Amino acid sequence: MFAKKPLDGIEVLEFSERLSVSACGFLLAQLGAQVTVINDPNVNISSSQIKNRLKYQDKISMDLPSTDHHLFLKKFRVIITSLGDSNDDKNKLIHNYLPNQDEHQVICSITDQGLGIENFSTPSNELFIQALSGLMAVSGLPNGKPEFAKIPISEMCAAVISCLSILASIYSPSKQLIDLSQLEIMADQLRTHVSLLTDNQSGSFRLGCGHPLCSPWDAYQASDGWVIICASSDGHWHSLLKLMNLEHLLSDSRFTNVTLRRQHKKEVDEIVTLWTSQYEVNKITLLLREIGLPSGPAANPREVPFDVDLLEAGTVQHEDQFSFARMPIQISSIGPSSPHPSISSIDAAALPLEGVKVIEFTAYAAGPMAGYLLASLGAEVIKIEAPQGEEGRKFKPQFGGVSGYFINYNAGKKSIAIDLQSIENKKKLFDLIETADIVLHNMRPGAMEKLGFGVDELLKINPHLIYCSISGYGLLGPKLGALDTVIQGHLGLTGLFGDSNRPIRVGYSIADQLSGHLAAAGMIAALIQRSQINNGQIVDIAMSDSIAWLTQLMWNDSSMAISGFQIQATDGWIVSTSSMQDYPKNLNCKELIEHFKKQDIQAVQILEVDDVINQESLVRRGFMYQIKTQNNEMADLISPPLGIPVYEPRILHPLGTHNYLLNTHK
């Protein structure tokens, strides 16, 4: 007997040839939905095994009925389409159907810039989305040209966000038209950068594998390749100095805290490189893992399927000499089903997750992002921090005593600040968790158990709890420290830029943010599952799975590779899918684009961060607004790109504001 899945009984129709639609349908099918794909005689079978797997795996393929189209469309609970593809016959059919949309039906549209906004001149051009969304603004070597990732990142990210929005709409049943913009989905990942515009007037954030806030954090030359080292705290730096036998630098005034080390990055990198250049990548990685410092190889994508750690984690799967990533949302049920008075049929609400309570033990980006998304969808999210607050609060620049970084991942949450070493505090927190629906954390596997809040302990007091863990390699994978850049390197993403002679990361914290979105989707899927079988759930999200979801496109062949050509104008850069040899060298971006247009060559300007966020379509969609912090200071906050109504907090709660909940929850 097969185990029940969250979306068993849900019928889904894919009604577009976009990769994002196929990949979203794949995720829903893996969660149990019955997904139907309409055959298109004008579309050839792709030479990419991965693309075909995403399009057809565990799905039903059929021809579109010749008549009764409206009746046919009504039978599906979910329709995934692209309403902006105006020349698509399927799109016209959906447009005609919209006035007759069924009462509880979800229609999800994925377009370049959202509904009501004209597509780009070359619709669904991945290269142009990367240029206009900020990915190229933050990806590249320092003082070098902006670089693009050679895989359709925006399509794969849009698939995850559309899956999340569809799950939220299914959980709170109501008629829904989800309006997603791939441009907005990618620009959303500038959360770390928007507040830095005040400190970086040039708007340039291309740092190779560096980090705008931390150092040492980069790719360092080893004797046989490159190794990623990410020291996010003073403790990491101190451990590294001891390992390198440079303890005398502990008192060096240039390096005493993370901000000063970032200001003296050149000196820090010289010190680290002098040490790494003496050893092979495997030796360096082993030494750093022994002291708990996040690190790993900067791998070539073709090497990833044979990596021992990734095979142990289960991230890499093999079938008939074909390699692919496992489903990036892992959900398992715990314990027998049993009645629970608080679980009943879900009523439609103004926001899908109203009435859901989440207790969050998180720091930095991946876990906080997941909690932020749940809060945006209406959940009561209570963040648990130490009395001094999490490390991310201290980053620069500050707004009312809190970093812009922290604000963009934690707005909308309630705040409890307590010492978890206190037995009395633990008892109070156990009482609070007893009333919760979800516990979310992004600690290393085993850390919650050491605190006394492991899944076994929590399910004893709350058998219906959903326990979500976000970690580097999953609950059953290697117990390795992992940060965004380490994961990008280990899964081969840093090898998909430029000439690949030097690793370059996606300048977004894409492993963190994509993991956060996958975790949010997994928790909502678990809520749907719980409403059916009524028992505890474990949602296990591995950051390695999130980047494998992207780089699997290049594990087996290069048929999905994207090519592009960057040209420097007098006032910036442009990019085109066509090679351009002879052109005037004294033109600005606008003039250069017009010059190539006359030759039937499409090109767009590569926008820097400040220009990205001021694009008309993003402004019209309410991409960013301001939130009030302490002392009435205002900070920029990006609104989640979910394509449905969300909660947008206007005030940031100070640390510990909701400690009273520990005494008044019953």
Secondary structure, DSSP 8 states (H G I E B T S, - for coil): -----TTTT-EEEE----HHHHHHHHHHHHTT-EEEEE--TTS---S-HHHHHHHHTTEEEE---SS-HHHHHHT-SEEEE-TT-TT-HHHHHHHHHGGG--TT-EEEEEESS-TTS---SSTT-HHHHHHHTTTTTS-S-TTS----BSS-HHHHHHHHHHHHHHHHHHHS-S-EEEEEEHHHHHHGGGHHHHGGGGT-TT-----TT--SS-SSEEEEE-SSSEEEEE--SHHHHHHHHHHTT-GGGGG-TTSSSHHHHHHTHHHHHHHHHHHHTTS-HHHHHHHHHHTT--EEE---GGGGGG-HHHHHHT-EEEETTEEEE--S-EEEEES-----TT-------SSTTTT-EEEEE--SSHHHHHHHHHHHTT-EEEEEE-TT--GGGG-SSEETTEEHHHHHHHTT-EEEE--TT-HHHHHHHHHHHHT-SEEEE-S-TTHHHHHT--HHHHHHH-TT-EEEEEESS-TTS------HHHHHHHTTGGGSBTTSSS----SS-HHHHHHHHHHHHHHHHHHHHHHHH-SEEEEEEEHHHHHHHHHGGGTS-STT----EEEEETTEEEEESS---S--SS--HHHHHHHHHTTT--EEEE--HHHHTT-HHHHHTT-EEEEE-GGG-EEEEE----SS-----SB---TTTTTTHHHH--
